[in-house]
Amino acid sequence: MAKINALNFTETLAGDRDVCTMDLPEPIRRRLGDFSRNVFVDPTHSRLSPEDHVTFLNQITNLVNSFCHAAADKRITEVHITFSADREVVSSLPLQMSLYFNLWFFPLWWISEVVMLQLKYPALPDYYKFILITILILMSLIEAIRLYLGYAGNLQEKVPELAGFWLLSLLLQFPLTLFQLFNEAILIQPLERGVHIILALLILAEALSGFVALRAMVRQTESRFHLRQFNGIQELG
């Protein structure tokens, strides 16, 4: 039973897709959904015994009945409660602001990197020439993918996309930026140091705000998932 609930919840995390936008491949969505569920969902909360399920449903039934009776004059029904829970906005404003500034700063960073690399290229050892060109290509590709996932995950409240954005920021882009910021062997120029400091601060802000937004989205999805289960059991009853 717990395994079925976990599978259904993972499908809920990977769901709610917009047909007008380009989605991640389904296997990647499921893996990112599993990652989000394992990190942000308390496993003891999803693995209740049958007795705990009965107690939980009885408590919720009594609470909803008492609330509907008390609010009868205001015409508040369970349908309105469910609708409000489904329409709660959990997108992060700090994350969106960081993404917006990052989007405009990225072309400046790229131009600065290309110009500085061209100026110091003759003085670099051969292996650092290869490393820096490879890092520049990788960071350009990662940044484009990362910003797209951040925008799609935050604005459209898609958990897999936001999880992918968070992992790319923390595990790839941030370490590569720190490598270029602190490795003096690559002949760091003042302009390079400045743009790398700004980029590192933006990525760090996005990682922190993305963590908070991702946790809020997963918890809201978990609550909506349990609420839909409860409504389905009520309809069967």
Sequence and secondary structure as in RCSB ss.txt:
>XXXX:A:sequence
MAKINALNFTETLAGDRDVCTMDLPEPIRRRLGDFSRNVFVDPTHSRLSPEDHVTFLNQITNLVNSFCHAAADKR
ITEVHITFSADREVVSSLPLQMSLYFNLWFFPLWWISEVVMLQLKYPALPDYYKFILITILILMSLIEAIRLYLG
YAGNLQEKVPELAGFWLLSLLLQFPLTLFQLFNEAILIQPLERGVHIILALLILAEALSGFVALRAMVRQTESRF
HLRQFNGIQELG
>XXXX:A:secstr
 HHHHHHHHHHHHH    TTS    HHHHHHHHHHHHHHHS HHHH   HHHHHHHHHHHHHHHHHHHHHTGGGT
  HHHHHHHHHT     HHHHHHHHHHHHHHHHHHHHHHHHHHHHGGGS HHHHHHHHHHHHHHHHHHHHHHHHH
HHHHHTT HHHHHHHHHHIIIIIHHHHHHHHH GGG   HHHHHHHHHHHHHHHHHHHHHHHHHHHHHHHHHHHH
HHHHHHHHHHH 
